[in-house]
Amino acid sequence: MKISTRGRYALRLMLDLALNDRDQYVTIKSVSERQAVSGKYLEQIISVLSRAGYVRSVRGALGGYKLAYPAGDYTVGMILRLIEGSLAPVACMEDDPNQCPRHESCVTLNVWRKIDRAVSGVVDNITLADLAAEQRASQA
């Protein structure tokens, strides 16, 4: 499994909103400047996050984006799966139940299951609030 630039930037974007959301809307331009990422690229990502209901938006001079829910309600896994799709290490792990004709006799399937559980165990147990707290602590 390899997380794409799009997935990494989506996580950075959401973290930026968590860190800078003081009951105000944050502009993509300001996120772009802080994160050193193209505003056009962030606009593509924020539209996916917005359609999924992860962020709220307001148009106009005082407009921008903010998290739709508290930072503790978002896990890294939620954000990455929205942007990346499945985080399964191999394609045959994406089906439930497993559709591979060899799944009953495939001993490597156990390896893929362990990898999948390990990755999910990490990304599903770290929230944006956790990352924001870690970021603030590193800047203190």
C-alpha positions as CSV (number, residue, x, y, z in Angstrom):
1,M,0.0,0.0,0.0
2,K,1.2,3.4,-0.9
3,I,-0.6,6.6,0.0
4,S,-0.8,9.0,-2.9
5,T,0.1,12.7,-2.9
6,R,-3.7,13.4,-3.0
7,G,-4.2,11.3,0.2
8,R,-1.3,13.0,2.0
9,Y,-2.5,16.4,1.0
10,A,-6.1,15.6,2.1
11,L,-4.9,14.7,5.5
12,R,-2.7,17.8,5.7
13,L,-5.7,19.9,4.6
14,M,-8.0,18.4,7.2
15,L,-5.3,18.9,9.9
16,D,-4.9,22.5,8.9
17,L,-8.6,23.1,9.2
18,A,-8.5,21.4,12.7
19,L,-5.6,23.6,13.8
20,N,-7.0,26.9,12.4
21,D,-10.7,26.5,12.9
22,R,-11.6,29.0,15.6
23,D,-15.3,29.2,14.7
24,Q,-14.2,30.9,11.5
25,Y,-14.0,29.7,7.9
26,V,-10.6,29.1,6.5
27,T,-9.8,29.9,2.9
28,I,-8.1,27.5,0.5
29,K,-5.6,30.3,-0.2
30,S,-4.5,30.4,3.4
31,V,-4.2,26.6,3.6
32,S,-2.3,26.6,0.4
33,E,0.2,29.2,1.7
34,R,0.7,27.4,5.1
35,Q,1.0,23.9,3.5
36,A,2.9,25.0,0.4
37,V,0.5,23.1,-1.8
38,S,-1.2,24.4,-5.0
39,G,-4.5,26.0,-4.3
40,K,-6.0,24.4,-7.4
41,Y,-5.0,21.0,-6.2
42,L,-6.5,21.7,-2.8
43,E,-9.7,22.8,-4.4
44,Q,-10.0,19.4,-6.1
45,I,-9.5,17.7,-2.8
46,I,-11.8,19.9,-0.8
47,S,-14.6,19.3,-3.2
48,V,-14.4,15.6,-2.4
49,L,-14.3,16.3,1.3
50,S,-17.2,18.7,1.0
51,R,-19.4,16.2,-1.0
52,A,-18.8,13.6,1.7
53,G,-19.9,16.0,4.4
54,Y,-16.5,16.2,6.0
55,V,-16.3,20.0,5.7
56,R,-18.7,22.9,5.5
57,S,-18.3,25.8,3.2
58,V,-19.5,29.4,2.9
59,R,-19.1,31.6,-0.1
60,G,-18.1,35.2,-0.1
61,A,-15.6,37.6,1.4
62,L,-15.7,35.9,4.8
63,G,-16.2,32.5,3.3
64,G,-14.1,29.4,3.3
65,Y,-14.1,26.0,4.8
66,K,-14.3,24.4,8.3
67,L,-14.7,20.9,9.7
68,A,-18.3,19.8,9.8
69,Y,-17.7,17.9,13.1
70,P,-15.2,18.1,16.0
71,A,-11.7,17.0,15.0
72,G,-12.0,14.0,17.3
73,D,-14.7,12.6,15.1
74,Y,-12.4,12.1,12.1
75,T,-9.9,9.3,11.9
76,V,-6.9,9.2,9.6
77,G,-8.5,6.0,8.1
78,M,-11.8,7.8,7.3
79,I,-10.0,10.5,5.4
80,L,-7.6,8.2,3.5
81,R,-10.3,5.8,2.5
82,L,-12.4,8.6,1.2
83,I,-9.6,9.9,-1.0
84,E,-7.7,6.7,-1.7
85,G,-10.4,4.1,-1.7
86,S,-9.5,0.8,-0.1
87,L,-6.3,0.5,2.0
88,A,-6.2,-3.2,1.5
89,P,-2.7,-4.4,0.7
90,V,-3.9,-6.7,-2.2
91,A,-6.9,-6.6,-4.5
92,C,-8.3,-9.9,-3.2
93,M,-8.8,-8.3,0.3
94,E,-11.2,-5.7,-1.1
95,D,-14.1,-8.2,-1.4
96,D,-16.2,-9.3,1.5
97,P,-16.6,-12.2,1.4
98,N,-13.4,-12.9,-0.4
99,Q,-14.1,-13.7,-4.1
100,C,-10.7,-15.1,-5.0
101,P,-11.1,-18.7,-6.2
102,R,-8.0,-19.7,-4.2
103,H,-9.0,-18.0,-0.9
104,E,-9.7,-21.3,0.9
105,S,-6.3,-22.8,0.1
106,C,-4.1,-19.6,-0.1
107,V,-1.8,-19.4,2.8
108,T,-0.5,-16.0,1.8
109,L,-4.0,-14.6,2.4
110,N,-3.2,-14.8,6.2
111,V,-0.3,-12.5,5.6
112,W,-2.5,-10.0,3.7
113,R,-5.1,-10.1,6.5
114,K,-2.4,-9.4,9.1
115,I,-1.1,-6.5,7.1
116,D,-4.6,-5.1,6.6
117,R,-5.5,-5.4,10.3
118,A,-2.2,-3.7,11.3
119,V,-2.7,-0.8,8.9
120,S,-6.4,-0.4,9.9
121,G,-5.4,-0.6,13.6
122,V,-3.1,2.4,13.1
123,V,-5.2,4.6,10.8
124,D,-8.5,3.9,12.5
125,N,-7.2,4.8,16.0
126,I,-5.6,8.2,15.2
127,T,-7.9,11.2,15.1
128,L,-7.4,14.7,13.7
129,A,-7.6,15.8,17.3
130,D,-4.7,13.5,18.1
131,L,-2.7,14.9,15.2
132,A,-3.6,18.5,16.1
133,A,-2.5,18.0,19.7
134,E,0.8,16.4,18.5
135,Q,1.4,19.4,16.2
136,R,0.7,21.9,18.9
137,A,3.0,20.1,21.3
138,S,5.8,20.0,18.7
139,Q,5.5,23.8,18.3
140,A,5.6,24.6,22.0
